Amino acid sequence: MRYMLDTNTVSYLLRNQSNSIKNHLKQTPVSDVCISAITEAELRRGIEKKPDAHNLAKLVYAFISHINILPWDSDAAYEYAQLRTNCEKEGKSLSAMDMLIASHSLAVNATLISNDKAFYQIKHLLKLEDWVVG
């Protein structure tokens, strides 16, 4: 099984705010864990917004150097079109970045790991788990 960590899950991990995430990661082969290139972009944006946060930058760079980062591709674009259309039909909305990450998880058949409540309004369209709460 493949697990795609959402940006908020990575943030909890980097800020050392969830032992539950650490426990899940210890029990999961590293080859089964990935992030989207979209999450990498959000992490890098966080560093750019806080240029004096040197420790944060070190943590982010260390993390992205050790995690499998999947590139956005045509399969993800296809899933984006379908997911966004389905969400619009249901009157649901996600931020642009969340929509891209959710679509990417669908494209690679991954379970999206997130504590972001926005995803839970479309949980019937995704494989979704929250490792923050256990």
C-alpha angles and dihedrals in degrees: 000000000000123000123199114200115218120221094258091053090052089048092054089049096048092047089049091236101135128052087181092066091049091050092051091049092050089055095045124077109247089232089064095056125080144150130219120250082241090064089048088054091051091049092049090048089054089056092048091052091054107039093168094055095096095162091053090051091051091050094048094047092048091048096049091047090059104038128081106250114199118212121235107251145166093282089056090048090053092050090047091057092050096043095047091048092050092047092050091050089053094044091244125137138192130184114268093255093046090051090052093049093046090049091049092052089053092048093056094037092241131152107243112229109209144139091198107122091210090074092053091067087067099033090127088066097047142048098242137176133174112216093175093075096035 
